């Protein structure tokens, strides 16, 4: 395993041969490890404060296909939620983590749920933050407009992908984009630009065609049938002012999962973990201590 400033890193190998970059830190002990699952277009910005708080805990943070330091797959259509769930299992294998609590944000909630479906024995708990169990594009900003427009957007970008990629790489990582984000979603008074700009910078490096393919796959994904069968400790966190994933989706999801705990952050948007980091850190820390750490989970290679 190689070293980067702050954390070691390595590459696992996906089932189709795609190299899968992941960071790894902390020491294995009796507590279950953590696996961080990002939202689409993200490579870890939203976990900054949680990672600092839980830095001593055995943890892995993979980069999705075509995100961060993980290259795009040879087959650009292999970016379904199912692919990402299998990739997470491959990372756990490579890191020699038998079971982990999956911490998902936005689309990462879908990845966590699908991992539970496909690799149930690897999941010690679920922390589902500002996400939906199914068809997130149908309720994006309170309507199905994005779901209806997405095929047209894909057709348009397929004609000029290189031009659009250059445009996004120039426009996204700018103060202008930050200002637009504060008008559309994030809470200006609660978010430091230094905490949000890494998202815009990372997003600008994702190929637009891959991004839209992954977005379409997330829009089609449905794990609602799975919820009543979830039998691991589960924490659901939502933002009362989340326009991307309306909090009602989290309420319904928590209600369908047996014994799930629901925490709603009154002034939180889709970026609640960096808007109200102390609240998020405290409720996750309490959840881990009271619901997950009482069971022995000493990490060992899977059988």
PyMOL commands that set and color helices and strands:
alter all, ss='L'
color gray80, all
select helices_A, chain A and resi 45-53+81-94+107-118+120-122+136-138+140-142+145-159+161-171+175-184+193-204+208-220+224-229+247-256+272-275+277-292
alter helices_A, ss='H'
color red, helices_A
select strands_A, chain A and resi 2-3+8-13+19-25+33-37+59-62+100-105+123-129+233-239+261-265
alter strands_A, ss='S'
color yellow, strands_A
deselect
rebuild
show_as cartoon
